[in-house]
Amino acid sequence: MEGFRSVSTDGDDFRFEYSTDGVTFTPVALASLPSSDDDTDLVGALPADLTGTVTIRVVDTDRSAGNQTLDAVSIDELFVRAIP
């Protein structure tokens, strides 16, 4: 994937997760998004036996009550491909 994020003032980050049922999500091991659009490609591996519809979401890592600081993520490209 390629994208970037806003500079966080409260020290949190974003995490990518995938699901095959839309209910149970599993984190994808992926480096942190850069804070500028520098065309860096980030690569994460999904399980080899993944089949069917796959949902990918981005989650803010600090979802504590009362945290009002807004962060943003921009996705330029997102690819999921099978390599036999």
C-alpha positions, 0 to 999 in steps of 0.5 A, spaced: 500 500 500 501 507 499 499 512 503 501 517 508 498 520 515 497 526 519 502 528 524 500 525 531 500 530 537 498 525 542 503 520 540 498 514 537 498 511 530 494 507 525 493 499 524 491 495 518 486 489 519 483 484 515 477 480 516 473 475 512 467 475 515 466 482 517 466 481 524 473 478 527 479 483 525 486 481 525 492 486 525 496 486 518 504 486 520 505 493 516 510 499 518 507 505 520 505 510 515 509 516 513 507 523 515 508 525 508 506 523 501 513 520 499 511 515 495 513 509 499 510 502 498 509 498 505 508 491 504 504 486 509 503 479 508 496 476 509 495 468 510 496 464 504 490 460 505 485 466 505 479 465 500 472 469 499 471 476 500 476 480 504 475 487 508 481 491 510 480 497 515 484 502 518 484 503 526 486 509 530 491 506 535 488 510 541 481 510 541 481 512 549 475 515 551 476 523 552 481 523 546 479 529 542 485 529 537 483 528 530 488 524 526 487 523 518 490 517 514 490 518 506 491 512 502 493 513 495 494 505 493 492 499 496 493 492 492 491 485 495 494 480 490 495 472 490 502 470 488 502 462 486 
